[in-house]
Each structure stands twice: as C-alpha cells, then as structure tokens.
Amino acid sequence: MQENSGTRLRILIAGGGTGGHVIPALAIARELRDAAGAEVRFVGTARGLETRLVPEAGFPLELIHVGQLKNVSLATRLRTLMDLPLGIGRCIRLLRSFRPDVVVGVGGYASGPAMMAAILLRVPTLAFEPNAVPGLANRLVGKLVTAAAVNFEETRRFFHGAQVTGTPVRPEFFDIGAKPLVGKKRLLVFGASQGARVFNERMPKIMKRLLNAFPTLEVVHQTGGRHGDSTLAQYRSAEVGFERVKVVPYLDDMAAQFAAADLILCRSGASTIAELSAAGRASVLVPFPQAADDHQRKNADAFVAVGAAEMILEAQLSEERLLEVLSKLLANDSRRQNMGERARALAHPAAVKMIARTVLEIADRG
C-alpha cells in the first residue's frame, strides 16, 4: 500500500457505540496506519465503547452529541431530530479542520452526521456494514456513499458500490483448528461484554441435568460484570458444584476460549458472528431481541440458512428447550463438526486488507 499523492493519507472513522462497530473500526484503523502510513482519527459519542477503546489503541477521538432515534420515546426522537443539524454542523467543522481524504462510516450514533457532512462537502466516503441488515445511520446514506464494504451478500443492495469483504477479525481466531472429538467436551456460554441475563437465569437451572447427561462436560460461563455475583448465587442455589463449571464476569482471551470449545451458546452480534466463522465453531445463537432493526436475528438467520448454527429466539428459550438443543448437539459430534465447517466457509480472512485497499482506491480517485 502506498501513501496518497506523496503526502500522508488522512482518514476519519466515524461511528461506534457497541463492540460490533468499534472493534472492526479499530482493525481498519490499524491496517491503514501500519500498512499505508495513514493518519487516522475517530469521531464518536460520549456513551459508546469508543471512549475507552479508541484512546487505548492510540488514536485521537473527537466527540459529538447525537441522540437516539431507535427504540426510544417520541420525545427523545424529536429532540434527536432537532439536534441532528447541530451534529452535522459540528462534523463539517471537524472535516474542514482535519481535511480527511476519506471518511469511513462504521455505523452507530456518530456515523450518520459525519457521513452526511462528508457527502455535503464532497469528501469521498466508505460505509462499513457488518450486519445482515444495515442500521439506521448506514441506511440513510447507503445510496449516497462512494463505496461500501459489507459482511453478507444480501446486504449489498442497500449501498452504492458495495462489495462483500467480510468483517475484520483478530488473526488468532483464524489460527484455531478443528477441536479433537476425543477427550473432554466444553461448552462456552457468553453474552458479549455485558453478559446476557437470559443465559444467566436459564443456565443454572439446567446445569445439573446437563452435567449428569455428559459426565466429561466442562462449562465456561461469562456472566458480564454486573451479573457475576447474582449468577454465582443462582448456581449455588441450584446446588451446582464448580468442579466442572467456571463462572466468571469477563473472559480476557476469547480466541483461546473459542479454541477450547466444542459448542458455543451466545448472542449473534456482528463481531461474534465473524469470530464464529473465523474459528469454525458450532453455535447456538440467541439473538438479542432489542437489537436495532432486529439485526441480530437477521445475522443468525444467515448462519442458520447454511447450517452453520442453530437459533433459539429469546421468547422461546425455555429451560426445556435450551436443555434439549444443547444436549442434542453435544451428543452429535459429526453434526457439530459439520456446523463448524459451514461456519468457517463464511469466514473472510482478508477482510481488513480488502477494506483498507478500497479506502486507498477511493482516496486516489478523490
């Protein structure tokens, strides 16, 4: 990769909020910085994960005020619409000051105003969309952007100039091999960094029966920071011993946890879906029902359609249903192996390089 026009390339990455937006955005930023010598800055909001993760990664972060439009009251939506011109105006000033060669929108609160500002100023734009169906910010600008990078073929229709690149995933997930079918089995349960209350409530109630049915089974359950003590209390109340069950608020090395797992029970956010693909692991997906535009269910649908996962809607996640699905998959080695292979077939090892290359091509054309 070469720097743009003999001068240092400048890239502004806009958006964030959740790990599904911020983590791929940081991967793109590192690739542009390390491989192309680009100067990269971020624009986000004060309530997203970017406020912690972006500075930790060594990138400057500008904050703008943007309200919510989805899953909020009418009064909040009206305030957001009234504030939107101010957010766009703030982004226009940022763009005129930084003078980026390309603005990359990754979805989330700050993405819409920044991308609209770039379009108004005729700055080249790239939209990155990791979910099967775009969020509101990317839908609003989808046909106006210079190009787009998406994770699913069916998502291309929402954007101008879209190509399927996949979602950037840390390299160590791609290094994970197939899990040997001999020896102990392991079930990994997690609900992203905040945990999933439905897992924390249901798993303690079925754990004794699950362990009795599979004498060599080990379980690792990430509860999320706020729910660690209460989930441990539920396990104790259910008289579950901790010789074969590990219950922790956080798991630091998720790639190692994926590698050790035979089966994974989790949500279906964009980053999780991409990591399951890279690792080639069988999964039971329970979409977060309050996710904007029900995008987690649509992500899970894409996996289920090719036989890479099973899905249980949270409204249908009774104790008996959860026990039945987990038991059938843990008992069927060939089925899990096949699901893992189908998941791996959806992986995109070159995603971050493809996205960075597209950014450079846009910068050269601009």
Secondary structure, 3 states (H helix, E strand, C coil): CCCHHHCCCEEEEECCCCHHHHHHHHHHHHHHHHHHCCEEEEEECCCCCHHHHHHHCCCCEEECCCCCCCCCCHHHHHHHHHHHHHHHHHHHHHHHHHCCCEEEECCCCCHHHHHHHHHHCCCCEEEEECCCCCCHHHHHHCCCCCEEEECCHHHHHHCCCEEECCCCCCHHHHCCCCCCCCCCEEEEECCCCCCCHHHHHHHHHHHHHHHHHCCCEEEEEECCHHHHHHHHHHHHHCCCCCCCEEEECCCCCHHHHHHHCCEEEECCCHHHHHHHHHHCCCEEECCCCCCHHHHHHHHHHHHHHCCCCEECCHHHCCHHHHHHHHHHHHHCHHHHHHHHHHHHCCCCCCHHHHHHHHHHHHHHHC
